[in-house]
Amino acid sequence: MKNVICCRCVKCGREYAPAPDITTCGCGGILDVIYDYDYIKTKLTRETLRRRDEMTMWRYRELLPIEEATVPRGLRVGMSPLYEAPRIARELGIRALYIKDDGVNPTASLKDRASAMAVTKACEAGYDTIACSSTGNAASSLAGNAAQAGLNTYIFVPSRAPKGKIAQLMMFGAHLTAVDGTYEETFSLSKAAIDKYGWYNRNAAINPYLSEGKKTVAHEILEQLRFQAPDYVAVSVGDGCTVAGVYKGLYDMYMVGLTDKIPRIISVQALGCCPINTAVLSGAPWQPQAENTYADSIAVGVPRNPDKAINAIRDSGGVCVNVTDDEIREAQRYLAKTAGVFGEPAGVTATAGLMKLSRAGRLPEDAVIVSIVTGNGLKDIESAIQAVGEPIHCRNDLSEFEEKFGL
């Protein structure tokens, strides 16, 4: 890969050749893909992108760790819509707000970006089986992308995973294990099985290429804003892989000269499970926490990518905010009603954070902000019904209808 220099450990700095099936450093640290930005500048420009017909995440392939001859595998992922939300911006007291709706990806979450990268790298390396642990979205996205690519899948999820996500990945033909335990226990079982049977590892804590797939959401945001970088990008945070990827994508575009600044990250976690934000706010090393939130996709008490996540927040001069489950439910209703975007609980947590910061007077009036919705609300219908309540029931009687609606 002419565009990649090496893979470097975020803990000890040791460098490795970027093999397609590389995992973690010998010290246990996760690796970061280091690019030759000077070389990429000669290949990727605004004019290059303007002429390019490829309207998926792969339109940024100069900034992705794949071989020049590689044909990307998986489903059609990326180029999700970026909606301006002027009503919400006014109510938040800011200049402009944009909603990046990544719930429109093929399996309805941002995780499709990582899974498309994973199956592409697995095919590069010659594997026929790929596996991961997940709270739900990574599982269903891997199952769908692997099905399209012709790979076998073994997937491990906590038994609390929403039924919508379970149904998805089983329909895609995955070999599913629902683990009676925490996400940490789920991860441990998946790692043991992957190590024993030699499957390709899609786990974000192990595979350095996954955040490289996720970062394309940031590439798209900046291109959709005509390369005028916003002041902030708000991200829901669980294991840390997504926020690390978002920062990497923003950094990429700055380093190749496509934008003139790196936006600040707003890291939003559930108050009942916020180990990454706690570490950033306290300045102390992160510590495991209980998984006390109904937002299952970010209920990660032992984050597997904390180093990259914490670095991303700090390096961007970021902001941390923790929100309650009730605040997440409020944001879910509000975002759907005012912007027409139906997100799952974890998907709207970033917006919940913006609402909380606004009420505390912590959002600058001249700020331009992008909030990423990471998953569609149909992934977790039970939580959505909890947020909005049951419908009004009525017989075929106009008078009863009028009475119940106060008309």
C-alpha positions in Angstrom: 0.0 0.0 0.0 1.8 3.2 -1.2 -0.5 5.3 0.9 0.3 3.6 4.2 3.6 3.9 6.1 3.0 1.4 8.9 0.8 0.5 11.8 2.0 2.1 15.1 1.1 1.1 18.7 -0.7 3.9 20.5 0.9 2.7 23.8 4.6 2.0 23.1 5.1 3.4 19.6 6.4 0.1 18.1 5.8 0.0 14.3 4.5 -3.0 12.2 4.1 -3.7 8.5 0.4 -3.2 7.6 -0.5 -6.8 6.9 -4.3 -7.4 6.3 -4.7 -9.6 9.3 -2.5 -7.7 11.8 -4.0 -7.4 15.3 -2.5 -5.8 18.4 1.0 -4.9 19.5 3.0 -7.3 21.7 2.5 -4.9 24.6 -1.3 -5.2 24.2 -1.8 -1.8 22.7 -4.1 -1.3 19.7 -2.4 -0.1 16.5 -3.0 3.1 14.5 -2.7 3.1 10.7 -0.1 5.8 9.8 -0.5 7.3 6.3 1.8 9.1 3.9 -0.1 12.3 3.7 2.4 13.9 1.3 1.8 11.1 -1.2 -1.9 11.2 -0.7 -2.0 14.9 -1.4 -0.8 14.2 -4.9 -3.7 11.8 -5.5 -6.7 13.2 -3.6 -7.9 16.7 -4.1 -11.2 18.5 -4.2 -11.2 18.3 -7.9 -10.5 14.5 -7.8 -13.6 14.1 -5.6 -15.7 16.3 -7.7 -15.0 14.1 -10.8 -15.4 10.8 -8.9 -18.6 8.8 -9.6 -18.1 6.4 -6.6 -20.7 7.4 -4.1 -19.9 5.1 -1.2 -17.4 5.1 1.6 -14.8 3.9 -0.9 -14.7 7.2 -2.7 -12.0 8.1 -0.2 -9.9 5.0 -0.9 -6.6 7.0 -1.0 -7.2 7.5 2.8 -8.1 3.8 3.4 -5.8 0.9 4.2 -6.5 -1.3 1.2 -4.3 -2.4 -1.7 -4.6 -0.5 -5.0 -5.8 -3.7 -6.8 -8.3 -4.6 -4.1 -12.0 -4.6 -5.1 -14.0 -3.6 -2.0 -16.4 -6.2 -0.6 -19.6 -6.0 1.4 -22.8 -4.0 0.9 -23.2 -0.5 -0.5 -22.1 1.6 2.5 -21.8 5.3 3.0 -22.8 8.7 1.6 -25.6 8.9 4.2 -27.6 12.2 4.2 -26.5 15.3 6.2 -29.6 17.2 7.1 -29.6 20.8 8.2 -31.9 21.2 11.3 -32.6 25.0 11.6 -35.4 24.6 14.1 -33.3 22.6 16.5 -30.4 25.0 16.0 -32.6 27.9 17.1 -33.8 26.1 20.1 -30.2 25.1 21.1 -29.2 28.7 20.6 -26.5 28.1 18.0 -25.8 29.3 14.4 -26.3 25.9 12.7 -26.9 22.3 13.4 -26.5 19.4 10.9 -27.7 15.8 11.5 -25.7 13.1 9.9 -28.1 10.1 9.6 -26.0 7.0 9.4 -29.0 4.9 10.2 -29.7 4.7 6.5 -26.8 2.3 5.9 -27.7 -1.2 4.6 -28.1 -2.8 8.1 -29.2 0.5 9.6 -26.1 1.6 11.5 -22.7 3.3 11.2 -21.1 0.0 12.0 -21.6 -1.0 8.4 -18.5 1.1 7.6 -16.3 -1.0 9.9 -17.8 -4.2 8.7 -17.3 -3.4 5.0 -13.7 -2.7 5.8 -13.4 -5.9 7.8 -14.8 -8.2 5.1 -12.6 -6.5 2.5 -9.5 -7.0 4.6 -10.5 -10.6 5.4 -10.8 -11.3 1.7 -7.5 -9.7 1.0 -5.9 -12.0 3.6 -7.7 -15.1 2.1 -10.0 -15.9 5.1 -13.3 -17.7 4.6 -14.7 -17.1 8.2 -14.9 -13.9 10.2 -16.1 -13.4 13.8 -16.8 -10.7 16.4 -18.4 -9.8 19.7 -21.0 -7.0 19.7 -23.7 -5.3 21.7 -25.8 -5.7 18.5 -25.1 -3.3 15.7 -21.6 -4.5 14.8 -23.0 -8.1 14.8 -25.8 -7.4 12.4 -23.6 -5.3 10.1 -20.9 -7.9 10.0 -23.5 -10.6 9.2 -25.0 -8.6 6.4 -21.7 -7.5 4.8 -20.2 -11.0 5.2 -23.2 -12.6 3.6 -22.7 -10.4 0.5 -19.0 -11.2 0.4 -19.6 -15.0 0.8 -17.9 -15.3 4.2 -19.0 -17.5 7.1 -19.7 -15.6 10.4 -19.6 -16.5 14.1 -21.0 -13.8 16.3 -21.3 -13.3 20.1 -23.7 -10.9 21.7 -24.9 -10.3 25.2 -28.3 -11.9 25.7 -29.8 -8.5 26.4 -29.3 -7.4 22.7 -32.5 -6.1 21.2 -34.6 -8.6 19.2 -34.5 -6.4 16.1 -30.7 -6.8 15.9 -30.9 -10.5 16.7 -33.4 -11.0 14.0 -31.2 -9.2 11.5 -28.1 -11.1 12.0 -29.8 -14.5 12.1 -31.6 -13.7 8.8 -28.2 -13.1 7.4 -27.1 -16.6 8.3 -24.7 -15.9 11.1 -23.8 -18.6 13.7 -25.1 -16.7 16.8 -24.2 -17.2 20.4 -26.2 -15.1 22.9 -24.0 -14.9 26.0 -25.6 -14.8 29.5 -23.3 -12.1 30.9 -21.8 -8.6 30.3 -20.3 -7.3 27.1 -16.9 -7.9 28.7 -17.7 -11.6 29.1 -19.1 -11.7 25.6 -15.9 -10.2 24.3 -13.8 -12.7 26.2 -15.7 -15.7 24.8 -15.4 -14.4 21.2 -11.6 -13.8 21.7 -11.1 -17.4 23.0 -13.0 -18.9 20.0 -11.3 -16.7 17.4 -7.8 -17.5 18.9 -8.6 -21.3 18.9 -10.1 -21.6 15.4 -8.1 -18.9 13.6 -11.0 -16.9 12.2 -10.6 -13.3 10.9 -11.1 -11.0 13.9 -13.5 -8.1 13.4 -13.4 -7.0 17.1 -12.7 -3.3 17.2 -10.2 -3.7 20.1 -8.1 -6.1 18.1 -8.4 -5.1 14.5 -6.8 -1.6 13.7 -8.6 -1.3 10.4 -12.1 -1.0 11.8 -11.9 2.6 12.9 -10.4 3.3 9.4 -13.7 2.3 8.0 -15.7 4.3 10.5 -13.7 7.4 9.9 -15.3 7.8 6.4 -18.4 9.3 8.1 -16.2 12.3 8.9 -14.8 12.4 5.4 -18.4 12.6 4.1 -19.4 15.3 6.6 -16.6 17.6 5.5 -17.3 17.0 1.8 -21.0 17.5 2.3 -20.2 20.8 4.0 -18.1 21.8 1.0 -15.0 21.3 3.1 -16.0 24.1 5.5 -15.3 22.4 8.8 -17.8 22.8 11.6 -16.8 23.9 15.0 -17.9 20.7 16.8 -18.9 17.1 15.9 -21.0 15.3 18.5 -20.6 11.6 18.9 -22.2 8.9 21.0 -19.4 6.9 22.7 -19.3 3.3 23.8 -16.2 1.2 23.3 -14.4 4.2 21.8 -13.9 2.9 18.3 -16.4 5.3 16.6 -15.2 8.5 18.3 -11.6 7.5 17.5 -12.6 6.9 13.9 -14.4 10.3 13.6 -11.4 12.2 14.9 -9.1 10.2 12.5 -11.3 11.2 9.6 -11.3 14.8 10.5 -7.5 14.7 11.0 -7.1 13.0 7.6 -8.9 15.8 5.7 -6.9 18.5 7.5 -3.6 16.7 6.9 -4.2 16.4 3.1 -5.2 20.1 2.9 -8.9 19.6 2.2 -10.0 21.6 5.3 -8.3 24.3 7.3 -9.1 23.1 10.9 -10.1 20.1 12.9 -13.4 20.4 14.7 -13.7 19.8 18.4 -15.2 16.5 19.5 -18.2 16.4 21.8 -18.1 13.0 23.5 -21.4 11.9 24.9 -21.9 8.9 27.1 -24.8 7.5 29.1 -24.5 8.5 32.8 -24.9 4.9 33.8 -21.9 3.8 31.8 -19.3 6.5 31.1 -15.7 5.2 31.7 -14.1 7.1 28.8 -15.6 10.5 29.7 -14.9 9.9 33.4 -11.2 9.3 32.5 -11.0 12.5 30.4 -12.7 14.7 32.9 -10.7 13.3 35.9 -7.4 13.1 34.2 -7.0 9.6 35.8 -6.6 6.3 33.9 -9.9 4.8 32.9 -11.6 2.3 35.2 -14.3 -0.3 34.4 -17.9 0.6 35.2 -21.2 -1.1 35.4 -23.4 -1.2 32.3 -26.4 0.7 33.7 -28.1 2.2 30.6 -30.8 1.0 28.3 -28.8 2.4 25.3 -27.4 -1.0 24.6 -25.0 0.0 21.8 -23.0 2.2 24.1 -23.4 0.0 27.2 -19.7 -0.9 27.4 -18.3 -0.9 30.9 -14.9 -2.1 29.8 -14.2 -0.1 26.6 -11.9 -1.9 24.2 -10.6 1.2 22.4 -10.1 3.6 25.3 -6.6 4.9 24.4 -7.6 6.1 20.9 -10.9 7.5 22.1 -9.3 9.5 25.0 -6.6 10.8 22.7 -9.2 11.8 20.1 -11.2 13.8 22.7 -8.1 15.5 24.2 -6.3 16.2 20.9 -9.3 17.9 19.5 -9.8 20.1 22.6 -13.0 18.2 23.1 -16.0 18.4 25.4 -17.4 15.5 27.5 -21.0 15.3 28.7 -22.9 12.4 30.3 -26.7 12.0 29.9 -29.4 10.1 31.7 -31.6 7.5 30.1 -34.5 9.9 30.4 -32.5 12.6 28.5 -31.8 10.0 25.8 -35.5 9.2 25.5 -36.3 12.9 25.3 -33.8 13.3 22.5 -35.2 10.3 20.6 -38.7 11.9 20.6 -37.4 15.4 19.9 -35.1 14.5 17.0 -37.8 12.4 15.3 -40.5 15.1 15.8 -38.4 18.1 14.7 -36.0 16.7 12.2 -37.7 13.5 10.9 -34.7 11.3 12.0 -35.7 8.2 13.9 -32.6 7.0 15.9 -32.2 4.2 18.3 -31.2 5.2 21.9 -27.5 5.1 21.4 -27.9 6.7 18.0 -29.5 9.8 19.5 -27.3 10.1 22.5 -25.0 12.7 20.8 -28.1 14.9 20.3 -29.1 14.4 23.9 -25.7 15.7 24.9 -26.2 18.8 22.8 -29.5 19.5 24.5 -27.9 19.1 27.9 -25.0 21.4 27.0 -27.4 24.0 25.6 -29.5 24.1 28.8 -26.3 24.6 30.8 -25.3 27.5 28.5 -22.2 25.7 27.3 -22.8 26.0 23.5 -21.4 29.1 21.8 -24.0 31.1 20.0 -22.0 31.3 16.8 -21.2 27.5 16.7 -21.8 25.2 13.8 -22.3 21.7 15.0 -22.8 18.3 13.4 -24.5 15.5 15.4 -24.0 12.0 14.2 -27.0 9.6 14.5 -25.3 6.2 14.5 -28.3 3.8 14.3 -31.9 3.6 13.2 -34.7 3.5 15.7 -36.2 0.4 14.1 -33.3 -1.6 15.5 -34.9 -1.3 19.0 -38.7 -0.9 18.7 -39.3 -1.8 22.4 -37.2 1.2 23.5 -38.9 3.5 21.0 -42.4 2.5 22.4 -41.1 3.2 25.9 -40.1 6.7 24.7 -43.4 7.7 23.1 -46.0 5.4 24.7 -48.8 3.4 23.2 -51.1 4.7 20.5 -54.6 6.0 21.3 -57.2 3.3 20.6 -60.5 4.2 19.1 -63.6 2.4 17.6 -64.9 3.3 14.2 -66.7 6.3 15.8 -66.0 9.9 14.8 -67.4 11.3 18.1 -65.1 9.0 20.1 -62.1 10.1 17.9 -62.9 13.7 18.5 -63.3 13.3 22.2 -60.0 11.4 22.6 -58.1 14.0 20.6 -59.9 17.0 22.1 -61.2 18.2 18.7 
